[in-house]
Amino acid sequence: MQQARLVRPATRHVRSLIFDSAGWDDFPVRSDDIVISTYAKCGTTWTQRIVGSLVFGSAAPFPVQDSSPWPDFRMPPPGAMIALGESQTHRRFLKSHLPFDALPVYEGVKFIHVARDGRDAAMSLYNHKLHYTPFTVERMEELNREDPKFGGEHVPFVPEGGPGQHFHDWLHGWENAMGDEGANYWVMENSFWAARRDPNVLLVHFNDLKADREGEMRRIAGFLGIDIPETLWPELVEAAGFDAMKKKSGDLLPNAVNIWKGGGDTFINKGTNGRWRDVYDPQDLADYDRMVAAEFSPSLAAWCEGGRLVAGDPRELPD
């Protein structure tokens, strides 16, 4: 458990109501750590489940939130994530919702970024917020009141309207970044896209995990330098399927009942794409297309919409 050598400090400070990049300042990073960083609802927990099964060499469910510290998460008490991280003796896989340039880079540390079409991410985020418990809302309101950056201004933590209204607000208002434009969907994807050829960065896509879960899991294992016996692969692949995770949601997310009504069964919701069709307003969909064209290069736009199996390997794409 060797302390890692800092190669590059974070070059951007991001603080939203949910996460703060300053949480990494005192976090004791180890040289074999794995950082899984995504925009919200792009397959974070799914990837934590996959990486955990590779690290532990087992298909058995494990408590994801207790096994995978989230240093930039603001809701726990100060120091809680550092204590959790220091208590762990396995090869750690850490969670983040920060862009690559808001994360410190350490020698030996591997980064996995998972992307998803923004329309699907927004749809899943709507369900995520819709089922917050009163405890969760109260804690976010407390952070809002106490942080002078936000000043207690009213924030609809639970969506005020249906998924179509939420998508409109995601495009044009608060919902995308939760208080810091440095953490919005466009910044997140551009940041990791710029680092896609770094040998310690791997880009994964939600669509590819759905289309070829075993292939992507083997790709992740190769990137992490983890050897898995061939006889174990069928069990690991099966355990990382949506139905298997839904069935074991209580074991994977035992603490989720405090955050979402229905606990882990609510959090692991549908796992499908395209539910936004015939739900979002045509004008908002046209605005989304315009924003994609303005914010993304053609290759990044194709990657975010289709993934590697459709658009090609990000390392080999030109822009």
SETIDO-318614 format. One record per residue (C-alpha): x, y, z; residue in one letter. Coordinates in steps of 0.25 Angstrom, whole numbers, plus 2048, in hexadecimal, padded with zeros to 3 digits. Example, Ala and Ser with C-alpha at 12.3 -4.5 7.8 and 13.67 -1.06 7.14 Angstrom:
residues 2
8317EE81FA
8377FC81DS
This chain:
residues 319
800800800M
80A80A7FBQ
8078197FBQ
80681E7EDA
80F8297E7R
8088357E2L
80A8377D3V
8008427D1R
7F784A7DBP
7E984D7D7A
7E88597CET
7DA85C7D0R
7D285D7DDH
7C48587DCV
7BA85A7E8R
7AB8577E6S
7A18547F0L
7A48457EFI
7B38447EDF
7C084C7EFD
7CD84A7E9S
7D484F7F6A
7D08417FCG
7DC83C7F4W
7E68457FAD
7E983D807D
7E4830802F
7F0826803P
7F18207F5V
7F88137F3R
80080F7E7S
7F78047E3D
7EA80B7E4D
7DF80B7DAI
7D68187D8V
7C98167D1I
7C48237CDS
7B78267C5T
7AC8307C3Y
7A082C7CCA
7988207C7K
7A181B7BCC
7A580E7C2G
7AD8117CFT
7A78077D8T
7A77FC7CDW
7B67FF7CBT
7B97FF7DAQ
7B27F17DAR
7BB7EC7CEI
7C87F27D4V
7C57EC7E2G
7C27DE7DCS
7CF7DF7D5L
7D77E47E1V
7D17DA7EAF
7D17CF7E0G
7C37CB7E4S
7B57CC7DFA
7B07CD7EDA
7A87DB7F0P
7AF7E57F8F
7AA7F27FEP
7AF7FC7F3V
7AE8097FCQ
7B6803807D
7C07FC7FDS
7C28087F4S
7C58167FBP
7C08227F4W
7CA82D7F8P
7C38397F2D
7B58367F8F
7B0841801R
7A583A808M
7AD832812P
7B383881EP
7C183E81CP
7CC83481CG
7C382881BA
7C882580DM
7D6826811I
7D481C81DA
7CC812814L
7D8813809G
7E3811814E
7DB80581AS
7DB7FD80DQ
7E67F380AT
7E17EE7FCH
7E57F57EFR
7DC8017F0R
7D38067E5F
7CE8147E8L
7C281B7E3K
7C18297DES
7B88327D6H
7C383C7D2L
7C983F7C4P
7D783B7C2F
7DE8487C4D
7D784A7D2A
7DE83D7D6L
7EC83C7DBP
7F48327D3V
7FE8297DAY
80881F7D5E
8028117D3G
7F48157D5V
7EA8107CBK
7DE8187C6F
7D18127C0I
7C781C7BAH
7B98177B6V
7B181F7ACA
7A381F7A8R
79A82679ED
7958337A6G
7878317A3R
7878237AAD
78F8287B5A
7858347B8A
77A82A7B7M
7808217C2S
78482D7CAL
7758317CBY
7728237D1N
77E8257DAH
7798327E0K
76A82F7E0L
76C8257EBH
77582C7F5Y
77182A803T
76E83580CP
77B833813F
783835806T
77B842802V
77D847810E
78C845810R
78E84B802M
786857807E
78F858813E
79B85980AL
794863801N
79186C80DR
79F86B813E
7A786D806D
7A987C803P
7AB8787F4K
79C8747F3F
79687D7FEG
78A875801G
7838787F4E
77786E7F1H
77C8627EAV
7728577E5P
77A84B7EAF
76E8437E6V
7698467D8P
75D84F7D7E
7568497CBG
75883D7C2G
7648377BBP
7628417AFG
76284D7B8Q
76F8477BFH
7768467B2F
7728547AEH
7788597BBD
78484F7B9W
7878567ACL
7858657B0H
7868667BFG
78A8607CDW
7888517CBE
79484E7C2N
79F8537CCA
7988557D9M
79F8627DCG
7AD8617D5D
7AE8627C5E
7BB85C7C7G
7B584F7C9A
7AA84E7BFN
7A88447B4Y
7AF84B7A9W
7BC84E7B2V
7BC8407B7M
7BD8397AAE
7C68437A3N
7D08427AFS
7D18337AEF
7D183379FW
7DD83C79FA
7E48327A8A
7E08267A0R
7EE82279BR
7F48227A9D
7F88147ACP
7F28157BAN
7E58197B5V
7DA8107AFL
7CD8157A9L
7C180B7AAV
7B380D7A5H
7A68097ABF
7A180479DN
7AD7FB79CD
7AB7F57A9L
79D7F27A5K
7A17EC798A
7AD7E479CD
7AE7E47ABR
7B97D87ABE
7C17DF7A0G
7C17EC7A8E
7C47E57B5M
7D07DE7AFR
7D47EC7A9R
7D47F27B7I
7DB7E67BDA
7E67E87B3G
7E77F77B6F
7E87F47C5L
7F27E97C3G
7E97DF7CAI
7EA7D07C6D
7DD7C87C8I
7DC7B97C6P
7D47B57BAE
7CB7AD7C2T
7C77B97CAL
7C37C27BFW
7B57BD7BDP
7B17BF7CBE
7B77CD7CBL
7B07D17BFV
7A37CB7C3E
7A47D37D1A
7A67E07CAA
7997DF7C2G
78E7E87C5F
7847DD7C9D
78E7D77D3A
7927E57D9M
7837E87DAK
7817DB7E2K
78D7DE7EBK
78A7ED7EDS
7897EB7FCG
7967E57FDD
79D7EF7F3L
7977FB7F9L
7927F9807P
79480780BN
78B80C7FFA
77E80C807V
78381880EN
785820801I
77981B7F8W
76B8167FBK
76C8077F8G
77B8067FAG
7847FF7F0G
7787F97E8D
7748087E5T
78280C7E2F
7858007D8I
7798057D0N
7788017C1K
7858007BBG
7808037ADT
78280E7A3N
77881579AG
76D8177A5R
76E8267A1W
768824794R
75A829793D
75C8307A0V
76583C79EY
760848797D
764848788P
76A85678AQ
772852796D
77784678DL
77B850782A
78285978DD
78A84C792Y
78F84A784D
793858782R
79A85778FM
7A184A78CV
7A685177FA
7AB85D786A
7B2856792E
7B784978CF
7C0846781S
7BA83D776P
7C283077CS
7BE83478AL
7AF835786A
7AF82877FA
7B682178BW
7AC827795C
7A082378DE
7A5815788G
7B1810790G
7BD80978BR
7B67FE784L
7AF80877BV
7B981477BA
7C680D77CG
7D180C786D
7D281A78DP
7E281978DR
7E181877EE
7D782277AL
7DD82F775P
7D783B77DD
